[in-house]
Amino acid sequence: MEIYNNLLSIQKDVLSGKLRLKELVSFYINIIEKNKHLNAFINVYSEEALSLADNIESKIKSKSAGKLAGIVIGLNANICYKNHPVSASSKVLSGFISTYS
């Protein structure tokens, strides 16, 4: 897989059909799995990310996507993501599920 260093290249390649966002997301999920021993991620939502990739790709192709569409990100454990655990790597927040978007 090509290593992208800017979002415009990703969006351009999705539009041209050269890149599928699912492939890009899978690439990063595989890197996370290979480096699991580093404990860099507390939770990984692979299935959700792959599902959202199809939705975002459709929006890019229909030119209805936002400016950051296509970027793959990881969220810190202290950032609220609705209906997902937020722990801030602390036992105090163990079991807390965010109600915020």
GIZIKA-V313247 format. One line per field, one symbol per residue. ss: DSSP state (~ for helix, > for strand, _ for the rest). phi: phi as a letter, one per 20 degrees, with the letter a starting at -180 (. if undefined). Layout:
ss: ???
phi: ???
This chain:
ss: ______~~~~~~~~~~____~~~~~~~~~~~~~~_~~~_______~~~~~~~~~~~~~~~~_______________________>_____~~~___>____
phi: .feedbffffffffffnfcdfffffggfffffffdgfflfceccdgffffffgffffffffemdeffegofdcddffddfcgmcfcdllcffegnfdfdde
